[in-house]
Amino acid sequence: MITGASGGLGLEFSKILARKHYDLVLAARSEDKLNDLKDWLEDQYDIRVFVCPVDLSVKDAALTVFNFTQEQGLSIDVLINNAGFGDAGSFAESDWRKQYEMVKVNIVALMQLTHCFLKPMIAQGHGKILNLSSVAAFSAGPDMSIYYASKAFVRSFSEAVVEEVKGTGVTVTAVCPGPTATGFEKAASMKVGSSMFRKAAAASDVAEDGIRAMEKGRVLHYQGAFTKLMNVGSRIAPRAITRKFAGKMNH
């Protein structure tokens, strides 16, 4: 089960798991893109692909996804909570609706999907959950305050659930990539070519690393040298310094 599957990292996760011969449930807003991807994956890899068009910013949209899998008689072994987006600019000047929708997609939908699929995974004695966090989880993020806060939630939430499911056969992995070439800049209304994205990692590489970490049952995976450095720096430097650095990067 992959959310945000129609593009970016979601698309790469879909390709990787299709190569591993998983049947897939793909969720995203664009039904046309999902159907095109379904046709291609089924033709290339001889798997079954189920399409669930959904806007995860809508209340209880995650229940729609879960109910879809139940109606199809599907048992989910892997859940990838990939859907999410950001927005650049001062919080005071931001579009409130967009900030609220970001919280609903980045936090509420991820939390509800995890809640829905976790119980059946525990009951069957196995399962893997990959939650997409970010290097943004390491500090406060001036001019992207809600996005940074949402990714900090994902990391903290994932670590907590890991402890709760020990011994059940279920693993939870929070993947924390750095800047990745997915079109995030444009979607977040950032200036194209910002310093943060000048050496962005390829989405395919980030996805491959994330899947490997999930398969190994790692709790936290810091993808790439930049992210590992930021993780160490966030532990050493005062938070006043890390938030100033993040603000400069966001510009």
C-alpha positions as CSV (number, residue, x, y, z in Angstrom):
1,M,0.0,0.0,0.0
2,I,1.6,3.2,-1.2
3,T,0.3,6.7,-0.8
4,G,1.3,9.6,-3.0
5,A,2.0,7.0,-5.7
6,S,1.5,9.0,-8.8
7,G,4.8,10.8,-8.8
8,G,8.1,11.5,-7.1
9,L,9.2,9.1,-4.4
10,G,5.8,7.3,-4.5
11,L,6.3,6.4,-8.1
12,E,9.8,5.1,-7.3
13,F,8.6,3.1,-4.4
14,S,6.0,1.6,-6.6
15,K,8.5,0.5,-9.3
16,I,10.9,-1.0,-6.7
17,L,8.2,-3.1,-5.0
18,A,6.7,-4.1,-8.3
19,R,10.2,-5.5,-9.3
20,K,10.1,-7.4,-6.1
21,H,6.8,-8.9,-7.2
22,Y,4.5,-7.3,-4.7
23,D,0.9,-6.8,-5.7
24,L,0.3,-3.1,-5.1
25,V,-2.5,-0.8,-3.9
26,L,-1.8,2.8,-5.1
27,A,-3.4,5.8,-3.6
28,A,-3.2,9.4,-4.9
29,R,-5.5,12.2,-6.1
30,S,-4.9,11.8,-9.8
31,E,-6.9,8.8,-11.1
32,D,-5.6,9.1,-14.6
33,K,-2.0,9.0,-13.5
34,L,-2.7,6.0,-11.3
35,N,-4.4,4.1,-14.0
36,D,-1.6,4.8,-16.4
37,L,0.9,3.6,-13.8
38,K,-1.3,0.5,-13.1
39,D,-1.3,-0.5,-16.8
40,W,2.5,0.0,-17.1
41,L,3.4,-1.9,-13.9
42,E,1.1,-4.8,-14.6
43,D,2.5,-5.1,-18.1
44,Q,6.1,-4.8,-17.0
45,Y,6.1,-7.0,-13.9
46,D,3.1,-9.3,-14.2
47,I,1.6,-8.2,-10.9
48,R,-1.9,-7.0,-9.7
49,V,-2.3,-3.3,-9.1
50,F,-5.3,-1.8,-7.4
51,V,-6.0,1.9,-7.8
52,C,-7.6,4.0,-5.1
53,P,-8.0,7.6,-6.1
54,V,-8.3,9.7,-2.9
55,D,-7.5,13.2,-1.5
56,L,-5.9,12.6,1.8
57,S,-6.7,16.1,3.0
58,V,-10.4,15.1,3.2
59,K,-11.6,14.0,6.7
60,D,-11.3,10.3,7.2
61,A,-9.9,9.7,3.7
62,A,-7.6,7.1,5.2
63,L,-10.6,5.1,6.2
64,T,-11.7,5.2,2.5
65,V,-8.3,3.6,1.6
66,F,-8.5,1.0,4.4
67,N,-12.1,0.1,3.5
68,F,-11.1,-0.2,-0.2
69,T,-8.5,-2.9,0.7
70,Q,-11.1,-4.7,2.9
71,E,-13.6,-4.7,0.1
72,Q,-11.0,-6.1,-2.3
73,G,-10.1,-8.8,0.2
74,L,-6.5,-7.6,0.4
75,S,-4.0,-8.3,3.2
76,I,-1.5,-5.5,3.5
77,D,2.1,-6.6,4.3
78,V,3.8,-3.3,3.6
79,L,2.4,0.2,4.2
80,I,4.4,3.2,2.8
81,N,3.1,6.5,4.1
82,N,4.7,8.7,1.4
83,A,2.1,11.3,0.6
84,G,2.9,14.8,1.8
85,F,3.8,18.3,0.7
86,G,5.3,21.6,1.9
87,D,4.8,25.3,1.6
88,A,7.4,28.1,1.7
89,G,6.9,31.5,3.3
90,S,6.1,33.3,6.5
91,F,3.4,31.6,8.6
92,A,1.7,35.0,9.2
93,E,1.4,35.6,5.5
94,S,0.6,32.0,4.5
95,D,-2.7,30.6,3.2
96,W,-4.3,29.1,6.2
97,R,-6.2,26.5,4.2
98,K,-3.0,25.2,2.7
99,Q,-1.3,25.0,6.1
100,Y,-4.3,23.1,7.5
101,E,-4.4,20.7,4.6
102,M,-0.7,20.1,5.0
103,V,-1.3,19.0,8.6
104,K,-4.1,16.7,7.5
105,V,-2.0,15.0,4.8
106,N,1.4,15.0,6.5
107,I,0.2,14.1,10.0
108,V,-3.5,13.1,10.3
109,A,-3.7,10.8,7.2
110,L,-0.4,9.1,8.0
111,M,-1.5,8.6,11.6
112,Q,-4.9,7.2,10.6
113,L,-3.5,4.9,7.9
114,T,-1.0,3.5,10.4
115,H,-3.8,3.0,13.0
116,C,-6.0,1.2,10.4
117,F,-3.3,-1.2,9.0
118,L,-1.3,-1.8,12.2
119,K,-3.9,-3.9,14.0
120,P,-4.2,-6.4,11.1
121,M,-0.4,-6.6,10.8
122,I,-0.1,-7.4,14.4
123,A,-2.8,-10.0,14.1
124,Q,-1.1,-11.7,11.2
125,G,2.2,-11.6,13.0
126,H,4.2,-9.6,10.4
127,G,4.2,-6.3,8.5
128,K,6.4,-3.4,7.6
129,I,5.6,0.3,7.8
130,L,7.7,3.0,6.1
131,N,6.9,6.6,7.1
132,L,8.5,9.3,5.1
133,S,10.0,11.9,7.4
134,S,12.8,14.4,6.4
135,V,16.0,16.1,7.3
136,A,13.4,18.9,8.2
137,A,12.6,16.8,11.3
138,F,15.9,17.8,12.9
139,S,15.1,21.5,13.7
140,A,12.5,24.2,13.6
141,G,12.2,25.6,10.1
142,P,11.6,29.3,9.6
143,D,9.6,30.1,6.4
144,M,8.5,26.4,6.3
145,S,7.3,26.1,9.9
146,I,4.4,23.7,9.4
147,Y,6.3,21.4,7.1
148,Y,9.2,21.1,9.5
149,A,6.9,20.5,12.4
150,S,5.0,17.9,10.6
151,K,8.1,15.9,9.7
152,A,9.3,16.1,13.3
153,F,6.0,14.6,14.3
154,V,6.5,11.7,11.8
155,R,9.9,10.9,13.2
156,S,8.8,11.0,16.8
157,F,5.6,9.1,16.2
158,S,7.4,6.4,14.3
159,E,10.0,5.9,17.0
160,A,7.2,5.6,19.7
161,V,5.2,3.0,17.7
162,V,8.4,1.0,17.2
163,E,8.7,0.4,20.9
164,E,5.0,-0.5,21.2
165,V,5.2,-3.2,18.5
166,K,8.4,-5.0,19.6
167,G,7.9,-8.7,19.5
168,T,4.9,-8.6,17.2
169,G,6.7,-9.2,13.9
170,V,5.9,-5.7,12.8
171,T,8.5,-3.0,12.1
172,V,8.3,0.7,11.6
173,T,10.9,2.7,9.8
174,A,11.1,6.5,9.5
175,V,13.1,7.5,6.5
176,C,14.7,11.0,6.7
177,P,16.0,12.0,3.3
178,G,17.6,15.3,2.4
179,P,16.6,17.5,-0.6
180,T,15.4,15.2,-3.3
181,A,14.6,15.8,-7.0
182,T,10.8,15.2,-6.9
183,G,9.3,18.6,-7.9
184,F,9.0,19.5,-4.2
185,E,10.4,23.0,-4.8
186,K,7.6,24.0,-7.3
187,A,4.9,22.4,-5.2
188,A,6.1,24.2,-2.1
189,S,6.3,27.6,-3.9
190,M,10.0,27.7,-3.3
191,K,12.4,29.6,-5.6
192,V,13.6,27.1,-8.1
193,G,17.4,26.7,-7.7
194,S,17.4,27.5,-4.0
195,S,20.6,26.5,-2.2
196,M,18.9,23.6,-0.5
197,F,18.1,21.8,-3.8
198,R,21.3,22.5,-5.9
199,K,22.6,19.0,-5.2
200,A,19.3,17.2,-4.7
201,A,19.5,13.4,-4.6
202,A,17.8,11.4,-7.3
203,A,14.3,10.1,-6.2
204,S,15.2,6.6,-7.4
205,D,18.3,6.5,-5.1
206,V,16.4,7.8,-2.1
207,A,13.6,5.2,-2.6
208,E,16.0,2.3,-3.0
209,D,17.8,3.3,0.2
210,G,14.5,3.7,2.0
211,I,13.2,0.2,1.0
212,R,16.5,-1.4,2.0
213,A,16.2,0.3,5.4
214,M,12.6,-0.9,5.8
215,E,13.5,-4.4,4.8
216,K,16.3,-4.5,7.5
217,G,13.8,-3.2,10.1
218,R,15.7,0.0,10.9
219,V,14.0,2.5,13.1
220,L,15.5,5.6,11.6
221,H,17.3,5.9,8.3
222,Y,19.2,9.1,7.4
223,Q,19.7,9.0,3.6
224,G,22.8,10.6,2.2
225,A,25.9,12.3,3.7
226,F,24.1,15.7,4.0
227,T,21.3,14.2,6.1
228,K,23.7,12.3,8.4
229,L,25.7,15.5,8.9
230,M,22.6,17.4,9.7
231,N,21.5,14.8,12.2
232,V,24.9,15.0,14.0
233,G,24.8,18.8,13.9
234,S,21.3,19.0,15.3
235,R,22.5,17.0,18.4
236,I,25.5,19.2,19.0
237,A,24.5,22.7,18.0
238,P,22.2,24.8,20.1
239,R,18.6,25.0,18.7
240,A,19.0,28.7,18.2
241,I,21.8,27.9,15.7
242,T,20.0,25.1,13.9
243,R,16.9,27.1,13.3
244,K,18.9,30.0,11.9
245,F,20.7,27.6,9.6
246,A,17.4,26.1,8.5
247,G,15.9,29.5,7.8
248,K,18.9,30.4,5.6
249,M,18.6,27.2,3.7
250,N,14.9,27.7,3.1
251,H,15.7,31.1,1.5
